[in-house]
Amino acid sequence: MRQMNSSMKLLGCFIFCLSFMFLSCNKQEKTVTDNDESNVESKADELLDLVGPEEKPTSPISSLSLTAKEKEALSTENHYAFILLDKLFKGKNVAYSPLSLYCNLGMLATGADAETFDQIQKVIGKDLNRSEINELFKKMYSGTRALDLSVNVSTANMFCVNNAVSDKIKDSFIKTLADNHKAITPALDFSQPIFVSNVLNRWVSLHTNGLIKDLVDASDISAAEIAVLINTLYFNGSWKQGFDEARTKKDSFTMYSGQQTTLDYMNCTGDWPYGVQDAFSLVNLEIGQRDNHYALTVILPNNDKTIEDIVSSLESTEWKDITSSCKNERIQLSLPKFKLNNTLDFYSLLKEIGIKDAFELGKANFSYILDDGHSIAINRIKQKTVFEIDEKGVEAASATFSGMGGSPFPGENPEIKAVFNADRPFIYVLSDIDSGLILFAGIYAGE
């Protein structure tokens, strides 16, 4: 009996020790998890500190001050912006940022050479050489922030390198990115894909006011990757002439499929830049406090025209000519309020418009990044965009990722000249009216 009691005591001690060890392990695992989360935040904050806070412009600029060659390049970019919009539209709502995509391609062009550079140049630079392309983007980054100080426009760029190959990246490339694109070039351990993707996503979220939080998947990061490029673009501005929330009401909308749905319409009667073309009518909804700069242009096809007809015609038309054709008119406006969230893959679309070699290992030439410029190629390029309009204004954000590896005016009430009722699919473009620079573009199809 005594022997049995002794055995029971020993068994009890053994069980107690196991329980203590189990609880200790659980506590340790929780601590590691907590530390991982804090490490993500700490590392993302470190990335923010690499360039320091952006200096806010103290006075607005009158324009982007583009040269004749830069204006031609911008016209080419707008041409491809509508070609891509045409290819992206599949009968459903679309929102994307040509500017964010081009900023990403601009960084890639900085590292590209030979035919790889020429193919990217055709889309974003036309006849501009490497240094001229960098200068154009430099103007875009600083200029978009200073056109109207009442509007919040910000961009951020990153070239994140796998620390296993960071010593192979050319210093001249890193300097060019920093000087012209204000890009940070951190080195992270790509063998930890979850940690790296979490750090990058937190950085993106901080630069897009929390609108985009999951741009990078863990599967986008691997030890075989050499680097990833990320651009973020954030826009927040109030209507120059706002909408009264009390006048917002539900009404029917004819979707692209022909079916009817009910949406919340913002309603206002006021003076807006308004125009009528052969196939569509349009209105420039001005944003901010300054004339002839930021505006959301809404294009409504005539009843006998399709969205595809209009987008196709915009590909061969100077965008600035379209927006500048509008004249102030008293119109009765009804426009749905909406929020769109898109994730789009540009891998195949960019090949379709002529950027091919950059995606093919062996043909791709990024010799301004590495000595062996043929040893890397783009293996993915995607963009996430959030675009929202309501009675107050527009808030929008976009982030592009590419991976490289193996209210009415007071006073008199003049006669209403037109009714602009966006009760069927329409095109919307957010741009700088003066230069024609397109920041965001999309199609609202109601579904």
N, C-alpha and C positions, 0 to 999 in steps of 0.2 A: 504494500500500500504506500509506504514511504517512497519507494522507488518510483511508483506511479505518479505521486505528487511532485517529485523532483522532475520527472519527465514533462509533466504538465506545465511546471514553472518555466522550464527551458523552452518549451513550445510557445508559451505566452510571450516570453522575451523575444523570441525569434520573430513572432508575428508583429510585435510592437516595433521592432527595428525595421522590418519591411515596410510597415505603415509610415514610419517616420521618413524613411528614404523616399517613398512614393510621393509624400506630401512635399518634401524638399525639392524633388525633381520637378513637380508641377509648378512650384513657386519659382524655380529657376527658369523654366520654360516661359512663364508669364513675363518675368523680368526681361528675358531676351527679346520677346515680342514687343514689349513696351519700348525697349531700347532701340529696336529696329525702326519703330515708328518715329521716335524722336530723332534718330539718325537721318531719316528721310527728310524731315523738316529742317534739320540742321544743315544737311548737305545742300538742299534747295536754297536755303537762305545764303549759304556761301556763294552759290552761283549768282545770286542777285548782287552780291557785293563785288563781284569781279569787275563790273563796269560802273558800279555806284549808281545813285539815283539820276534819272534824266534831268537835265537842266530845262526848266520850263521857259519858253520864249517870253520875253518881257513886253514885246510889241508885235502886232501882226504884220505879216508881209502882204504885199499887194497881189503877188502871183508866185508861181514856182520858178519863174524866170528861165524858161527852157530855151535852148538854142534851136535853130531851125532843124538841125539833125536830130535833136532830142524830141522835138515835136513829131517828126516823121516816125521815130522809133515808138513813141507813145501811140500814134495812129495805128501802127502795125500791131502793137500789143492789144489794142481795142478790137482790131479785126479778128485776132485769134481768140479774144475773150468771148465773142459771140459765136464763133465756130465751136468752141468748147461747150458753150451753153446749149447750142443746138444738139450736140452729141450727148450731153448729160440728160436732156429732157426725155423722159419716157412716159409722159402722160401723168406724172406725179409731181408734187411740189419739189422745187429745186432751189437751193441757196448755196452760193459758193463765192469765194473771193479771188478774182483774177490777180489782184495786187499781192496777196499773200503767196499765191502760187508763183508769181513772177519773182518775188523776193527770194524764194527758195531756189529758183532756177538761176537767179542772178549770182547767188553764192556758188552754185555749181559751175557757172560760166567762168568764175574767177579761177577755178581749179582746172578747167578743161583746156584742151589744146587741139589743134588740127581740125579734122572733120567733126569731132565731138563738139568743139567750141562753135564751129560754123553753124551746126544744126540748132544749137540753143540760141545763138545770135540771131538767126532768122526770125525767131519768135519774139524775143524780148529786146533786140537791139537794132535790127535791120542793118544799117551801114556803120553802126558804132563799133569802134575797136574795144579792146578789153578795158583800157583805162577810161574810155568815154562811157561805157556801160556802168562801171563803178561810180563814175561821177553822177550819172543820171539817177541811180538808186540812192546815192548820198543826198541828192536834192529832194527825192521823194520822202525819205525818212524824216529829214528835218522840216521840209516844207509843209507836209500834211499836218504837222502839229501846230504850225504857225499861221495857217491861212485864216483861222477864226479861233481866237482864244477862248470863246465860250463853248467850243466843241472839244471833247476829249478824244484825241486820236493818238494812238501809241503803237509802236512796233518794237519787236525784240527778235534777235537772231542768235542762234547757237549752232556751233559745230562741235559736237560731243565725240571725243575720240576714245576708242578702246585703249586703256592704259598699257596693254601688252604691245601696242605698235605705236604709241605716242611719239617715241623718239624718231620714227621714220617720217613724220609729217614735217614738211618744209616750213622753216621759220618765216620765210617770205610770204607764204600763203596765209599763215596765221596773222601776220602783220597787215596784209592787204584786207583780210576780213575785218579786223579790228578798226582799221583806219576808215574804210569805206562803208562797211555794213554794221559797224558797232557790234560785231558778233563776239560772244564769249567762246572760248575753246577749252572747256574742261576735259580732263581725262578721268574716266570712270572704269571700274572693273566689270567688263561685259560678261564675265563668267557668273555674275550674280544678276540675272535678267529681271527678277522681281524687284530687287532693290533699285536697279538703274531705272526701270520703267516708272517706278513710284516717284523717284526723284525728278525725272523729266516731266511727269504729269503734274507734280506739284508746282514746278517752275512755270509750266504752261498756264495752270490755273491762276497763279499769282499775276501773270501778265494779261489775263483775259477777264479779270474781275470775277473769277469763279464760274464763268459760263462754260468753259471747256476743261474738263477734269480727267478725261480718259482717252487722250489722243494716242498714247503709246501702249501697246500690249506687251506683255512679257515675251510673247513669241516674236516680237520685232527685234529683240535684243539677244545676241548669242556671242559666244567667244570667237566665232568665225567672222563676225561683223568688224569692219574697220572703223566706221564712224557713222553718225547720223546727223542730219541737218534739220533744224526746226526754225520756222518763222512764226511769229504770232502777230496778229493785227487786232486792235480793239478800237471800237467807235461808239461814242455815246453823245448824242446831241438832241436838243429840244427843237420842236417845230418853231419856225419864225412866227407863224400864225397857228396857234394851237387849236385843238378840238375841245369842245365842251362835253365832258363825260355825261352830262344830263341828256345830251342829244343822241348818245349812242343807243342804238336799238337793233333788234334782231330783224333780219330780212333774208330772203331767199337768194341763193347763189347757184348758178348753173355750172357744175363741175365739168372737167375735161371729158369725162365719160358721158355727159349729157344728163346725168342724174341731178336731182335737186338736193341741196342741203341748206341748213339755216346757220347763218353766221352773225356775229356782232359787227354792225356797221358804224363807223365814225361818220358823223355828218356835220357839214359846215358850209355856209355860203360866204364867200369872200373873194378877194382878188389874188389870183395866182398866175404865174407864167403858163399859158395854155396854148396848144397848137393843134392843128389838124393837117394830117398828111393824106395822101390818096388812100392808104390802106388802114390807117389807124389815127386815133387822137391821143394826145399825151398832156400831162400836167407835171410841172416841176414843183414839188413840195419842198420849199426852202427850209434849210436847217441852220440854226445858229443866228447870229446877229448881223452878219455881213452879207451884202448883196453879191450875187454872181459867184458864189463859191459852193458850199455843200448843199446838195439837194437830192431828194429821192424822186427820180423820174418814173412815173407810172404810165405804161403804154397799153392802151386798150384797143385790140384789133376791131375793125369793123365787123359787123355780123356775118358778112360773107367771106371773111378771111380767118385763117387758122393761126394759132400761135407759131407753128412751124413756118408759115409764110412770112410772118413779120421778122422772126429771128433770122431767117435766111437773108432777108433784105437788109438787115442791120449789119451783116457781115461785110457788105460792100459799100456801106454808107459811112461818111465821117460822123462819128458820134457827136462831136462838138457842134457840127452844123445842125444836127437834129435838135439838140437842146437849146441852141441859141436862136432857133426859129420861133420859139415861143414868145408870145406877147401877153402882158398883163391883161386879164379879162375877169369880169365878175362871173364866177361859176358856182353852181350848186354841186358840191362834191359829196359823194358817198363812197367810202373805202373800207373794206374789211380790216379789222385788227387781227394780227396773226403772229405766231411764233413758230419758226421752222428750225429744225435740227437735222443736219445732214452729215453723213460721213461718205466721202466720195473717193474712189480709186482712180488715179490718173495714169497708172502704169501703161495701159494700152492706149488711152486717149492721146498721150503725148507722142507715142509712136506714130499714131495716125496722122498727126500734124507735122511729122518730119523729124522729131527728136528720137532717133533710133539707136545710134551707136552707143550713147551713154548707158544704155541698158544691157549691152552685150559684152560680156567678159572677153577680152582679147581685142575687140574693136574699140571699146571705150578708151579714151586717152585723157587721163587726169594727171598729166605729168607736172602740173603746177602744184599738185598736192603731194605726190610721191615721186621719187626718182623713177620707179617702175610704174609709170602711169597707166599701163595696160593691165595691171594686176588687180584693178578694182573697177566696179561698175555699180550703177544704181540697181538695187534689186526690189525696191518698192517705193512708191510715192503716193501719199494719201493726204486728204484734207478733211478737217472737221470744221463745220460752220454753224453758228447759231445766229439767227436774224429775227428781230422782234420789232414790230411797230405797234404803238398804242396812241392814246390821246395826247400823251406828253411828247413823244418823239421816237427816235430810233436808237436801239442798242444792238450792237452786232459784234461778233468776234469770230476770228478764223485762225486756225493753226494748221500749217502744212509741214508734213514730216516726210523726209526721204532717207532711206537707209542705203548705206554703201557697204558691200562686202565682196569675198569671193562673191384860236377863237375870233369872231367877226370884228371888223374895224368899226370904231364909233363914227358918228356923223351921218351923212346922207346915205341912202340906199339906192345906188344906180341900178339900171336894168340888168337882169341876169342874162348873160350872153350865151351860156351853154350849160348843159347838165352833164356831169361826168360821173356816171354810176358804174363802178367797177364790180358788176354783178356776174361776171364770167371770167374765165382765165385771163390773166394779164402778166406782162413783163414788168419787172422793177429793176432799176439800176441806181446805185448810190455812187455819185461821182462829184468831182470838182468841176462845176460848169465852166469856169474860166479856162482851165487847161484841157479838160476832157478826161482827166485821170479817173479810171473806174476802180473803186475800192471793192464793191460788192455787186453782184448781179444774180438774178434768179427769175423764176416763173412761179406764180401762185396759181395752182390749178384746182384748189379746193379739196385735194385728196392726196 
